[in-house]
Each structure stands twice: as C-alpha cells, then as structure tokens.
Amino acid sequence: MEYLEKDPCSGRYIYMYDLPAKFNKDIVKNCRAIAEWFDYCPYVENEGFGPHFNDTSDNSETVTTKESWFETNQFMLSMIFHHRMKKYKCLTRNSTLATAIYAPFYPGLEVRRYLDKTNLSLRDEGGVAFASWIRRRPEWRRFNGWDHFFVSGRISWDFRRLSYTNSSWGSKLLDLPESKNMTMLTIETSPYANNDFALPYPTYFHPSKDSEVFEWQKRVKNSNRRYLFAFGGAPRPNMTGSIREELIRQCQNATRNRCNLVNCKPGDEMCTNPAHFIEMYMKTDFCLQPPGDSSTRRSTFDSILAGCIPVYFHPSSAYIQYIWYFPKNYTKYSVFIPSKGIENRTVSVEEILSKYSKHDISEMRKEVIRLIPKVIYARNKLETIEDAFDIAVKRILDRIGNSTRLVKEGKVPYSEFPAYASWKYYMTGDVGKHEWDSYF
C-alpha cells in the first residue's frame, strides 16, 4: 500500500497579488516624494531595513557595525513584510489552494505623501484605487474579501479619518467597504475595530541566523545595568494630557545616577543615533514608555531588544495592542503605573521602581530577553526561532482559516465577519477589568 506524504503547506498556503507598481514599487522608487521634510530614500535600502548601522563609539557595550544591524525606520513594515513574504515557503500561484490572500500594498508610505496636504481627495486617492482594484479580482468573489489581508506600515488612526471630531488627519482607507472586509496588520490598532491587529514596530536588529539571536540574548543578559530607570524622548508641551514633561522632571530630580535621560530637544544628535539608545537601554533596568503622538512607541521594542523592562502608563501602549506577542500576564515582563498619578504629581516613578527586588528585576528581565526573538524581523526564515513575521503569518492564517470555515459551513453570512474576532481586547491573567474601565 502506498502512503501519500502529507502536504507540509496544507492550510498554510498564501497567494500574493502582483499589484500594479503604483501601489508599492513606484512609491519606493519615488522615495524623495514621500515627505517634503524627511528623506526616506536611505530607509528603503536593503529591502526596507535601511542602511547598515554605523556605530563609531569605543564603548564595548554599544552595538557594533555588523551586517545584521540596520538604521531601520519605524514606518517601513509594509515593505519589510512584503520582501519576507517573497521568501515564504508556502506561497502559491494557485489562489484556489490558498487559505489567505496577501495584497502587498504600501499604504503608510503612500498616504505619507499627502498627510500634510489639505486636499483630502488626493489623500484618499491611493486607498480608493487599491480597493477598486482588489474588488474587481476574481479572488475577491470567493469570500467577499474575508480571506484578504494587507500591512499598513503606520498606526491604524492614520487610515481612519475622524470626521465627527472635525479632524482632517489621515485617509479614509479603513472606512471603505472593501477594507472592512479585509484584515489589516499594523503597528498600532484601534480598540474599536475587529479587523486590525498590531505587529511590533521594526527595530534595528535583523539577523539571518539563529546563532546571532542567541549571541545577542547572551550579551543583553550579561550587560552591566548601572541605572534604575531611563527615558529617551521629546517632551510634548502642547499635547493635552501628556505626562512626558513630568517624567523628564522626575528623571532630572532623581537620586544621583538613578535615571538615565535623553531629553530630545530639536537638533539633539543623540536622539537620531540608534546606537546611543540601545546603549542607554542596555545600561538600565527599567525604561519608561509613555504615550507620545499616539499610544504606542517604537521605543518599547528598542528597550525589549536591549533587555530593559518596559514601564507603561496606559494599557493601550501595549496590553491591548500586541496580543499575539506579549504575555497576557503583563507583570511578567513589564510595570504598569497609571498615568493619573503622574499627571497630578502624587506618584514617584523612582519610589515605585525602587521597591522591586534584585530577584524580581532578574525574573522580569529573563522574560524580556525571551521576548526578543518575537519582536525582531529576521532577513530570512530562521531555523528554530519564530520571529515577528512568522508569528504574524501563523496568526493571520488561523484567523482567516477559522473564519472562512464558518462561511463555508453556512454558519456566518458573507456580509458579516465572525464576531469572535473581537476577542483581541479581552484581557485575562493578572489584569483585572476594573483596571481598564477608567481608560475607555
């Protein structure tokens, strides 16, 4: 009797559209037009990883110039994801075999060209054209788009123009009927939608071998931590509710050598030096991660990469965002300090963090170091390690596979995406519901 070998890609096939160049290649080719005040051209190099690191420091604890370290821009995820998907071993040219359909659109880079423009029609043009192209495809008709996904490269709010607040920011991409049928992978989600999911911001480390990851984890583990806490970032004096100025004040007034501060004022070269931030975080036990222009920060992932325990002040900075990546029991890898106590100056960050014992800090750092493989984007598939790309693909296949199965079985109509998707914000573990009620 002959036994047929099981297809290792069964249930894992992905079909990738060959989109018109205007949706991806042309945007990158015309990189100088992405923003008037910022040159994106260096950051589209090396498949979106950007130029190689150039650390000229003599300090042995800083990141040295190696082939796996890049000056990666935080908004390059759509391009990075696209190039990794080209190497995905279960890609298929037969869309009928595919569990999921991937559209390699670069909406974050596309909309960046017009975010500063007052012409809203121009800002919406790319997203409308993308939706129109997708809708006409035969693959769309199979499940009305429920099996489609794309990667935004920017936060969800950049594609949800809040007309009811008279805001002119962003495009209306996610308000289009076609987009509501697709799943979007983004670096920060909306807590009010069930079809966008947060992936880690790109960091600077993009290895090609497992051994590089293990070597880096060992280096992080053995790093000498001479500071209790650190903050690196700019104050937000004109932003209502920002706690950054107060955190900067507390850091400046902390007990000698307990706080490591990089106060990012205009023209400060330290704030544009990735190696400096990694070095700073590697010398520190806790890294403060207050909201900035939005709830999340790329700095969260830079600090994890350096083994620095993140300190959050709002649940939307991580706990209800990166549910595919971080432990539900947030106390295992982070500290939560409600922002209200910082705002009214009744809470001392130094006092709270000083109460953690060396054992507590050591155990939390172990968990942070275990998270490192999950928050990096390797240049190719690693042998024994799942990186952020691998986890995203696995979870998107699970989500789409389960949903389309319900459609096939007639349990859910085409016009209604399965409601279970809203589980993404259901918190368990040590997080009590009462802790979040006052935030939403």
N, C-alpha and C positions, 0 to 999 in steps of 0.2 A: 504494500500500500504506500502510495506517495503522499507525503505531507507537504502542504503548501506553507512556505515560510510566511509568517505574519508580516504585513507591511509595517515597517517601523514608523512610517509617516501617517498611518491611518488616524484620522481625527486631528491631524496637525498640519494638513496642507493649507497653504495660504496662496492665494492668487494675487499678484501685484499688477495693478493697472500700468500701462505705458501711457502716462498722461502727456498731453501736449506740453512742449518745453516751456510755455509761458507760465505754467503752474509750478515749476521747480528750476530747471536748468537755466532758463533765461534770467530768473531773479538773481541767481548766484553769479551768472556771467556779468550782469549789470550791477555788481555789488556796490559801486560808488553811489548808486541812486537809492540805496536802501534807506539811508538817513543823511540829511544835509550836514549835520553837526558831528557825525561819528563815522569813521571809516571802517566798514565791515569787511573790506577785502582781505585783510590778513587772517580773519577768522573763518573764512570759507576754505582756507587751505587745508590740506590733509583730510579731505572728506568731512569737513566741518569741525574737526578737532582744533584747528587753528595752528599757529606757528609753534615750533618746539620751544620749551622752556629755556630761558637764558638766565640762569641764576649765577651771578658773579660773586656771591658772598663767600667769605672764607670760613663761615661758621659751619661746622660739620653736621649740625642738626638741620640745616636747611635742605631743601630739595635740590639736588644737583642736576646738571644738564644730562638728561638721559632720553633715550628715544621714546619712552612711554609717558613723558610729561609734556603737556601742551598748554599754551595760554588760551584755553577754551572759553568762548563767550557763552554766557548763561542762556542765550536765546537761540542756540544752534541745534536744539534737539531734533527738530524735524529733519534736518539734513543728516545728522548723525544716525538717526534711526533708519533713514532710507538706505544709507550705504551699508549698515549692518544687515538690513533685510535682503539686500542683494546677495549676501553670503549665507542666508538661511537655508539649511539643507532640505527643508520640506516645501520649498517654493514649487509651484506647479503652473504650467501653461494651460492646463485644462481647468477652467473655472468651475466645472461641474463637480470636480473632485474636492474643491476647496471648502474648508469649514469657514474660513474668513476671507474677506476681500479687502486688500490694503490699497489705499489711494495715497501715493507719495506727493501730496500737496505740501507746500511750504507756506502756510497761511500767516505765520508770525512774521516772516521776512517780507511777505507780500504786503501785508497791511502796514508794516512799519514805514513804508514809503509814503504813506498818506495820513498817518496818525496826527501829524501836525498841520494838516490841511483842513480848511473849513468846508470843502466840498465833500459832503457825506456820500453823494452818489459815486464819486470817484473812489472813495474809501471802500465802498461796498462792491465795487465792480468785479474785483477778482473772486470774491466769495460767491457772488451770484453766478458768474461764469462757470466756476467749478461745480456748483450744484446743478446747473443746467446740463453740463457735460455728463456728469455722473447719472443723472436721471434718465438720459437717453440710452444708456448702455443696457444691453440685454441681461447682464449680470444683476442689474438693479431689480429687474422684474421678478427674480426668483423669490426674494423675501422682502421686497419693497425697501431694500436698503438695510434691513436689520443686521445683516452679516457684514456690513462695511465698517471700516474704521480708518482714521487718519490721525496724524500727530500735529499739534498746533505749534509748538515751539515757544509759545508765550502763555500768560495766565488766561484763564477762562474769561475773565471780565473784559479782556481786550476784544472779545468777539460777541459780547452781549451789551449792546448799546442801551443804556437805561433811560429810555425816553420819558418814563414817568418822573424822573428826577431832573429833567431838562438837561441831562448830560450830553455832551457832544463827543465824548470819548469812545473810541473803539468802533468796530464794524458790527453789522447785524448777521454775521455768518451763522452763529448758533441759533438765531431766531428763524432761520429759513426752514421750511418744512422738511427738506431733504436732510439737513443737518440734524434735526431732531430724531431722525430715524437711524442715524449713524452713531457710533461710539467715537469719542474724541479722547486721545491721550494728551495730557497737558502737564505743565509744571505746577499748576495750582488750579484746583477745581472750584466750582460753585457749590455751596451747601444746599442749594435749592433745585438741583437738576440731577437726574439719574443716569445721564449718558456721557458724563465726562469723568475721567479718572486721573489722579495725579501720579506722575513719574518723578523720580529725583531730578533736580537740576543737574546739568552736566558739571562735573568737577574738572580737575586738571590732570588726573591720573587715568591713562588709558592703556593698560597692559596688553600684551599679546600672548603671555604665558602664565600659567598658574604660579610658577615659582616666583614671578615678580610680585604677585599679590602676597604670597606667604612671606617673602622677604620684607615687604613694606609693613605688613602687620607686626612682624617681629621688631622692626625699627621703631614703630609707634609705641609698642608695648614698653620698650626699654628707654624711651625718651625721658629726660630729666624734667619734671614738672615743678618749676620754681614759683609759679604764680597760682593763686587760688582761683581767680576768675579774670576774664578778659572780655573786652568789647571792641569791635572794629566796625566802624560805620559812620555815616554822616548824621548830624542832628536834623530834626525835621521841625524847625521853629514855627513854620507856618502851617503845619498839619494838625488839625484838631484831634486831640486825644493821644498824640504821640508821647511816648514815655522816654524817648531817646535822650533828650536833654537831661532828664533826671538821672538816667543811668550813667551818663557821662559825668555828671556832677558827683554821683556816688563813687564812681571809679576814681575820680581825681582826689576825692577826700578819704579814700580807703586807707587802712593801715599800711604803712610803708611796704612797698614791694608785694602787696597782695593782689593788686589789679593791674593788668596789662592793657593799656588803652592805645588805640589808633583812632584819633578823632579826625575823621575825614573831612577836612576843610578844602575848599576849592584850591586846586594847584598842588595838593599834597601828593607827591610822587609815591609815597609809601602805600597809598590807597589804590594805586594802579599796579602794584607789584605783587603778583600772586605768590611768589616765593616768600615774601615777607609775612603774608597772612598765615601760610602754612607753618612757617617757623614760629610765629607767635602762638598759634593754637597748640603746637607740639610742646610748648613750654608751660601749658596751662591746664588746670584740672577742669574748670567749667567755662563754657563760652556762652555769653548772653545772646539770645536771638529774638529781639523784639520785632514787631511788625515794622515795615518801612512804607514803601509806596503801595505795597499790598501785604496780605497776612503772612506770606511765606518769604523765605530768604534763601538765596543760593548759599549763603554763609553756613546754614545748617549743615549742608553736605560737605563743605570745606572743613568744618570742625569735626565731623564724624571721621572724615578721611584722616585727620590728624590725631584722632583718639581723644578729642576734647568733648566732655559731656555737655550736650546742649541744655540750655535753660530757656524755657518758653514762658511767655506771659499771656498767651491767648491760645485756646485749643485749636483754632483754625490755622495756627502756624505749623502744625504737624499732625496732631492727633486725629483730626477728621480729614486729613489730606492723604497721607501716604500709607493707606491701609493695606496695600499689597506688600509693603516693605518693612514697616516698623511694628514691634510687638504691641499687642493691644494693652498689655500692662505697661503703661508708659514709665512707671517708676523704675523699671529695669534698666533703662538707658538714658533717662533724662530727669530734669527737675522742672516742676511747674510752680510758678509764682504768679498769682492773679495780678493783673495789671492795675487794678483799682488801688491796691496798697502802694504801688509805686507812684501813681498819679497824685495821691493825697499825702505822700511822703510819710506814711505810717509804717512802711516796711523797709528794712535794710537788707539789701542783697547780700552784703558781706556777712551780716549776722546769720542769715538763713543758711548760707553755704558753709559757714564755719562749723555748723552743727553736724555736718556729715563726717563720720569717722574715716580713717585711712582705709579700713576694711570696706566700708560702704562705697567709697570712691573707687577702690580697686575692682570691686564686683561690677559696678556700673561701667567702668572703663572696659572691662572684658566684654561686656555686651556691646558696647560701641564698636570695639575692634571687630567683633563678629559681624557687625553690620556693614563693614567696609566693602566686602565683595558685592553686596546688594545695591550699593549706591554708586558704583562705577560703571562706565560704559567701555568695555574692552574693545580693542580694534578688530577682534575676531572671536569666534566661539572658543571659550576656554575648555579644557578637558574635564575637570572635576568641579568647577566653580560655576554657579549661576550668577550672572551679573544682572544689572538693572534691565537690560534689553531682554534677556532670557525670561526673567520673571514677568515682564510686561506681556510678552508673546504668550506665555503659558496661561496667564490670567485672562487675556482677551479671548483666547481660544475656548477656555472654559465658559466664559460669559456668553459668547456668541453661540457656541455649540449647544449649551443648555437652552438658550432662548429659542433658537431655530427648531430645536427638537419639539418644544411645546407648540410651535406653529405647525409643524408637520403633523403632530398628533391632534391638531384641531382644538387644542386647549386654550389657545390665545389667537385672536384675530390679527391679521396683518397690520391693521391700523392701530394696534395697541401693544407697545413693548411691555414684556412681562414686568409686573410691579415689583417683583422680588429684587429688582436691581437697586432699589432704594436702601437695601441693607448696608450700603457702603458707609453710612454715617451712624450705624448702630454701634455704640460703644459697650464693651464688656470689660471683664477683668477688674482692676482696682479703680476704674473710673466710675464714680457714682453719677447718676443722671443729674442730680441737683447741682453738681459742679459746673454743668454746662448751661443750665437753663437761663442764667442771667446774661449769657453772651449772645443769645439769638432771639 
